[in-house]
Amino acid sequence: MNKRAVILLSGGLDSITALAFAKAEGYACYSISFDYGQRHKTELNAAQRLAEKYGVVEHKVIQIDLRTIGGSALTDDIDVPEVAQEGIPVTYVPARNTVFLAIALGWAEVLQAEAIYIGVNAVDYSGYPDCRPEFVTAFEKLANLAIKSATEGKPIYIRAPLMSLSKADIITHGTALGIDYSETISCYQADAQGRACGQCDSCRLRRQGFAEAGLADPTRYQ
């Protein structure tokens, strides 16, 4: 059986690059996206298109309504900031990566997958605590205490290949691996056509990344 990996695929720039890394490392890829009540649902359509284009074996969309707990500009009646903020911004979604990885872990065990890939990054990012290497290391340890396969000598590894890369480095590596970033959506408040606002934190980091990589920004803006 070919080695398998589950990829957290949001439809954004980082997650499709994580998928490209997994494919380059020889994994048969299974992608998973989450309809969690986010305001920018056009990213789910992008994830579906990307999964089809880049040849994943199977793509799942899991529904979890994090609006029921709120607490984020992405899941509550809080405005998305359009200027840089001090500290952790209000676009942080409480426990999001913990919840996503836990569900991906269950599917990975069912698939007998060796790894879960997540496109978190601790260099050019918004300061989210669940994007740090400490979090990934701790979750991997927890995961292998929790699953049956690990007790039978088959651990699952959490891979975060973008962790130490700048946004420009991510774009450069992904472009070399054949990714067309025009099909990705990173904006926190993209419109129904998938066009980016150009003002939110995610848009600013993305635009800066293309500029520093010396590549034209293919993003469609409102």
HELIX and SHEET records of a PDB file:
HELIX    1   1 LEU A   13  ALA A   24  1                                  12    
HELIX    2   2 THR A   42  LYS A   53  1                                  12    
HELIX    3   3 LEU A   66  THR A   68  5                                   3    
HELIX    4   4 ARG A   96  LEU A  111  1                                  16    
HELIX    5   5 PRO A  129  CYS A  131  5                                   3    
HELIX    6   6 PRO A  133  ALA A  146  1                                  14    
HELIX    7   7 LYS A  148  THR A  151  1                                   4    
HELIX    8   8 LYS A  167  ALA A  176  1                                  10    
HELIX    9   9 TYR A  181  GLU A  183  5                                   3    
HELIX   10  10 ASP A  201  ALA A  213  1                                  13    
SHEET    1   A 5 GLU A  58  GLN A  63  0                                        
SHEET    2   A 5 ALA A  28  ASP A  35  1                                        
SHEET    3   A 5 ARG A   4  LEU A   8  1                                        
SHEET    4   A 5 ALA A 115  TYR A 117  1                                        
SHEET    5   A 5 TYR A 157  ARG A 159  1                                        
END                                                                             
